């Protein structure tokens, strides 16, 4: 396996971090993210029996979402501890979906007062949507910027998107990253996604600073992002996309002492990406293990949402929101967890067993197996 000179894999070169002072973790999620469930009908349509039933109730999934289990302090600690294990200083940017509360909350703590405020902005564009990481937003204008992004997401207009990105880019401390640019997350098809990407880059590419190599996307996709960056002249940057307890599988290596200095490096075209050992594991197994972590009990949850069903929500037509726990266990309710859901939950608990993960690591193809 040959990597470009600015990409490193720790299992191939255990001393890859030597000579750098700082590790940077970008793109991690906390309980402030609302994760969509509308992908389920799209991906289950071919399943016999259950697929047809899910399809009949597809509209209900548009009203449902789940939230990651870690609070901002827990997520920051997970990332910081992994970086410090490499004898590096840690810079961590948490970017929840269309929400900046993680960074704003942490900034009130003395030990986290320098943490950047960031967001993963959902940008509907040309019949699909893209995720754009906006890092290091100035505290004084963070609420105004977030309100503007939310308004554009709710009523997307191409000119408004371009104008917003142009304004954000003029603030020199801000870093703007196109996250997982080749992931057709909405399932519109490769051709339509490529068309939309080309249009986005044509209209707003000069306001973007880097393409993301994503720690929760397969190498087959990330390698194409490497080619895309090479052909378009964009730097590559890390983005772990952590949703559970496993720390980000890729980081940036830097000699910056502050996040402002790191931003200046990337905007000048300098970026060194480090893949951590967990990225080498079989991709499908990693996704399964992350799902198992999300569905595990979290007794230390910041809001007391211990069970996974406490963290899955449904909004009724009247605007009322209930967790699945409330829906299934409220007084007088006739609803109970379906048997299939119960069995799936038990299966996920088995996937968390350390021995099963170790055996999977030995027997399944690695992430870099073509």
Steps between C-alpha positions, in 0.01 A plus 500: 500500500650832388372824649570856383778672696253699713294195605625265771376173655611434856506121454739541206717763668471499882723808519287704256409756768863560591614850410154652554382682810123483456224263402173642369166321519234633265139402440369327812138485614330537838149465637419835336494333156170382357575200279245427232318166467349558156780289348344181641218461241749562217742233615245241616283499188645167376457314827226235468185557707643767734612721209146535365365580844764766557429647156129534582595703806785695337349840582530425873879480470509861379375599847748290696861553608759379749773674693856381574563393860791725602467848647741777393742447790503122447556536126779752553666269754484196269675691221750675727610177669567324168713791378691529828578126482717595199690751718339788313313807614131475415277732298141377463217646291154351565258549211144391562238504228370857466571573866784688675401441862781251575774754438311784664434297815861385531633853460361598843741253666848625582671187366307519171479876451706482180301220334376606155131541422409286202206354312426247226266704283240315290493673160222393259635553150405396145262225602713351779683635804857542615651527845739788553714525811531859621768512772617771738201732476556818707300480823351849465331423167447124538126522573440733205692272265317192625162666455599591145610145420180352645287741296683402180464128575125548551462708181803431280591744223828461315580871511441510875730198551778657294462837673516340846811299416665810353433693821623216722819463293590867548554434873861381497474284812217289352561166328246372247516129405292301253429185700494157328452669159441177302249338735160484331328509837155574360518216247431715192752302295863551407433706189267748672728527801801567277304765311399670825858486630633655182242775519581569867873521428435719198290746696659492845825303476712812549349536848589145610838421653530120494340165420449256785637148526233344718575248774162328462506465121672211318845541346352435154315831536776688681752402232275662240490812716883498487478495119236773500713723722801443277306592185341812652789627712324475837688394815386184677404515866390247761148455629423212731119533503483333844147430622564252782785431744765393251729803447552643154679262265693777328667814635709789377863538600622855550754723668237764578454603862148641452205422277545838329853395403372165374241675284775719353699187412211337314394819325860524377469147358691308769335193653630168632240226563554203731282187484472327836511119540122465531461619140676186378225277638235363267270786406171311536608368838591852620158630398334210682712560810415871498131415473541265795661778705219739414245238610679415822401637841683818605453544877702824495289671232492875559118517470431169671406331171652168600331255261523530122123540480534815716706651216268425205222753446182537298310821427122469466298711261398732784868577567525289817829307529536168681790263547444136420523428872212740564305357209542140612492539877274793580208428736202367312696444181421182310821524298795280587835443331438272200658156524724576200631814672566307820690229310702757306594676825624171648700431183667841533601418856686194369685715245659696786674193643880555489573139395261525206667824387844343527392198296341724237824697473690179424252339261342785301663701218656827618385844394772515236416168335374570150 
